[in-house]
Amino acid sequence: MKDLNKKALIIIAATAVLLLVFIILFAQSRAAMSEMTEVFTEEKQILINDFQSLYLDYDSLRSNNEEINQKLDMERERIAQLQDELKTVHATNARRIKELQNELNTMRTVMVSFVHQVDSLNRLNIKLADENGNLRNQISRQQKSYNELAKQNETLSNKIDEASRLEADNISAIGLNYKDKKVTSTDKVNKIKINFTILRNPAASVGMLTVYARISRPDGELLLHSKGDLFQFENTQLNYSAKRNIEYGGDDLSAYIVYDVDAGELMAGTYEVELFCAGNIIGRATFKLS
């Protein structure tokens, strides 16, 4: 009986020891878990703060480039979404917090690229804002030099245009009857033939050209067949009496234009002929009909 009681006491003692060990281990485990949770919570809060700081950094970026501004808006929206998600993620969800940390690092790298782009676009404005009086004077002098150079270029361009402008010489006009015989009486003229020579000009463009003729009666009225017969001259459109396409090779070129007369449109007196080509007037002449 004594041996039995002794064994029971030993079992009870051993059980008590095991229970005590379990309680100690459980308490240590809870303490460790509590400490780990506290660490995770602190890391989560640091990550939240880092996202907030990154958002403010993105928010401080400004650019005059609409495409960059749109990309910055997208990045800011993405940061806000990750912040909202982070607030709902449990502190012990180490895997997702690690993923969000990687996202943060990636967006920081992207931001460096944006900073370079924005800085490049804004550098000129920043420099101009920081310039002192001497630099502004220098810019003014440079602007003046630029304006003078622009004027010189414009003058040179005008000289080039002037040099390449075509001219017509030996301009004459005669009336012809239906047999192509020269006549001067208005009631016998069936057509008006304008003869001319395009002078040699190596600076002029070669190829097919259109020469327009305007024939004005003694009373100033223009001889024409249609109000729709127009050509461009300077900043307006003018009607023409007749036109002809010619192939110009840079040397003297003799040519003519014929205007078919409508019945009853002629009158006695002095007529004026004007020739136009490539947007310029290239010659004038007069002739008389009786």
Buried (B, 14 or more C-beta within 10 A) or exposed (E): EEEEEEEEEEEEEEEEEEEEEEEEEEEEEEEEEEEEEEEBEEBBEEBBEBBEEBBEBBEEBEBEBEEBBEBBEEBBEBBEEBBEEBEEBEBEEEEEBEEBBEBBEEBEEBBEEBBEBBEEBBEEEEEEEEEEEEEEEEEEEEEEEEEEEEEEEEEEEEEEEEEBBBBBEEBEBBBBEEEEEEBEEBEBBBBBBBBBBBBBBEEBEEEEBEBBBBBBBBEEEBBBBEEEBBBEBEEEEBBBBBBBEBEBEBEEBEBBBBBEBEEEEBEEEEBBBBBBBBEBBBBEBEBEBE
